[in-house]
Amino acid sequence: MNIENLLKEKLVNALNSLGLEVSVADIVIETSKSPIHGDYATNCALKFASRLKKSPRDFAQEIVGILEKSGIEKIEIAGPGFINFFLEKTTIGSVVKKVIAEGDNYGRAEKKNKTINVEFVSANPTGDLHLGHARIAAVGDSICRLYDFAGFDVTREYYVNNAGNQINTLGLSLSIRYHQAFGEDVELPEDSYHAQDIVDIAASLKAKYGDKLLSETKENFDFITNYGMEEELNKIWRDLDLYRVHFDVVTLETDIRKNDHVKHVLEEKYKKYSYVDDGAIFLKTSDFLDDKDRCVVKKDGSYTYMMPDIAYHLNKLNRGYDLLIDVLGADHHGYINRMKSALMMQGYSSDVLEIELIQIVRLIQGGKEVRMSKRTGAGISLRELCEEVGVDATRYFFVSRAGSAHLDFDLDVALQKNSSNPVYYAQYAHARLCKVLSLAKEKGINIDENAASLSDSKYENDLLKCINDFPKTVESAAIKRAPYMMANFIQSLASAIHAFYTECRLIDESNLSLTSSRLALAKAGSITMKNALNLIGVSAPENM
């Protein structure tokens, strides 16, 4: 049990004894910002005093009077009724043994009985992953890592839109490039795909199949289209693998459309919610959360993108998930209420689907926005950015701010090898601790993980409290789907580690007892930093 939960349980017992029905979830414990206010504080006296018609300060006195005080050195009542706790060194130091014992699992919560499906990236297989996909991938994958560590059962899913106009355009573009590869004078339409990768795939087709596909038949067109789509998908998988992003499930739109499934969903599940207007079919989404009804079948009988998406979301829910999360670009704002409305038509709660909208990214270099790659003359891709600044910096910067906020990605900062680069600052903190632990091992100095801190150093205390905050931060960042909270924690932890390393003598062979306890704290700090970095997909090097 961590310190905050220990204090919460003591307070719950005291409050229940005073006639209040409260639970651990009702109690808030804050880490004190200044040592003069103790180690931790609570506002529970201010929060609950009115229930018993007492003044908060008098009520705080009553709470303190009956509180079980083992592990607590001193308690003070401050201001209008805040309760400040000064803990015994052994109480604060007990987290070190826990961290070392649990290792890579420190901060991992017990399993919760809740299954979550997170769909993210889901880029069309028609070209490179761009900066928007890169940010969505970083945020989506970090949300999954946080959920998993917080005890939820998480499935990562990628939805491949391999039907519809964009795939037909891919096939047309590739077919024309294939004919051009044989010297044919055929022009590529303006609304086709003009990127170099289409030219490269056409060259691959020519090398493998010669002129066998030049005859303009449906069979050849379908073959060329599927070949191009597979090539584009394989490139996406390679880029995501480089980016440390992997999926548990890949669902194809063509599978959702098989055997007229979308038609059956519309006719069997949405008949009473649909109507025909001017030859098109609409759903009555305005009866729920939407601002207007939405067309799902056009006059020509083809589906809008919405109807297959409805069938797909119902497919996910039929697999038994308690919660669906879509991580999408900011241009999908209007999508939220129409999809929630469609699911509500089937009796689902509006909150069975949550959609995280990720804002756009600007690359900045030399104080100016960079739009095009110097190498290709096209938009900068995920792979190119990773090759330029590294996977660690790319992933860290993309989650360092809330996904709902616009992000300026400063390439100059990302390339720095000093404390101005937050990634370097955090990784160097981990490497420093690893180096001193390695040196201690070479000298044959043992680490006593059971030893409490033997000094009054505020730097040790600050690091201990920061380490103790990690499980709470994981839980909060997971529930709020806010990886930036973990990035903020990493910076706080790095600051505490650097101060501890600089201000405390970690290896003092004339005082092995103090050395042993400080090395244990160093080991706990390194474990916590590694675990925190992993939750946003960033590595924790031992040497830098």
Phi, psi and omega in degrees: 000133178280171187298317182298317178294325177298313179295321179299317181294322177298317181291320178300315179299318180293316182293321177297323179294333180270007174095015179252135176269099179226161177237172179303324181295339181276348186262135176248126176244127179248145172284127182294138181279338180230139180298339179290344177257016177088195181266320181221160180216158176222150177254018189299329179294319177292325184288323189249352186302323184296334179297328181256008178057047179235160175285144182304321183291319177296321180293323177299320178299318179295317180299312181297326182297327183250000182293137175287123195251013179298135181084356181250125181281320184202150175231134177235148174256127185237150175056223184283356179149019175289144178249118180256133181250127171253114187267155173291150181303322181295329180291311180294319183289346183296340181294334182299312180299320180297315182297313182295322179293321185271337175055236183299343180264003178296127183097348179284130182272164175294155182299135175255150182272064181212128181254136184229134174252124179245115177256128181208166187069279177043041180289145176298139181280062183231004181175188182291153170286129182257188186298323177298315176298321182298317179291318178299319180296317180296314181292313182299314180294322178293322175301316179297316179299318179294314178302313181299315182292333180276003172101004179273155176268109190247137172242127176266128184229142176240127180255121182263112175281082183255028174221155177106188189297321185294329178284323176297320178294322176300313181298319179295314180299316182291322179297318179294317178297326178294316178294321178298328181296341177260013176087007180288141181270082180232133187268142178273120180303153183300324184272016176272181176269121188254002186293160182297330184297330178293319176298317182295319180293321177299319178297323178295318178300316180297318181295324184275322190239002180058225183262016185296340185254011183288332179296126186277076177250162178298322181298315179294318179298316180296321179296313180299317180297312181294322177298313180297319180296319179296318178298317179293320178295316180299324177293320177299315180297320179296317181293320179290326176295316174303324185275002180066032179244124180225154185241146177275327184224135171240121181247132180265138177299325179297329176290324177294328183274351184302148174053036179056033183299318181297319178298317180296320179300314181297313186284326186268326186255338187238015183302315184283350180254006184242158176206162181256133177223116179055040176086352179255156180255131181241152170258145182277058182291339179290347175287350183242255186252348188280157180276345175202165177288153186242137176285132178242340175226125181284172179303325183280002178091355179275154181279145163287168182298340188290321186293314174299326178294322177297313179299322179294316180293324175294324176300316179295316181294326178293342176279358171099014180286144177278332183214135173251136176232127173251129176254111190231166175290159185297340180288358180265018185304318181291346182289331191300300186289331179289323179285320175301318180298318180298322179286324177296329176300336179261014174090004179277152175291152180297336182264014174287340176239127174239137182240123177263119179263127185253124185282170186287164181240139170244132173271130181241133175215129183062029179080002181238152179287137177253119183256326188241148176287133177293331184283316187252343183077002179250182178300147182288130183267167176303312183298317182295321179295318178297322179291331182283311186242354180097154180295318183301309181295319181300310182293318182298311183297324183289338178252004186287343175235158178304139181301335180283355181255144174296149184233127169261114182266107183273106181297325181297318179292318183297336181268352181291145176248055179207185187291348177288341176265112185298332178290311179299317181302317181287314181294324179292326176299316178295315182296324179300314180294319179298322180295316181290327177292322178294320178296319179297321179296318178299325181277356179075024179272127181279153175257124179258095183289347179271349186282133173283161176302133182259008180233171178261021185296126176294334182290323173294315183297318179298318180292318178301315182292324178295316177300318181295334180285347188301308181301321179296321180293320177302310182300313182293316181295325179291309183297322181274357184049055187230078179303334180299333177296324177289322176298319177296318178299317181301320179293321177295317179295317179299318179298317180294322179294313181298320179294317178299313181296320184283319189267341181248136177279108188282327177239111178230099186290351175272352179219078186290332179295312178295318178302315182299317181290323179290326176294324176297319178295321177299318179295318178297321178295320180293321178296315181296317179296316179299315180296319181294315179298320181298329182290346173243016174075026181249139182283161179236084182294147179270343178226138178219000000 
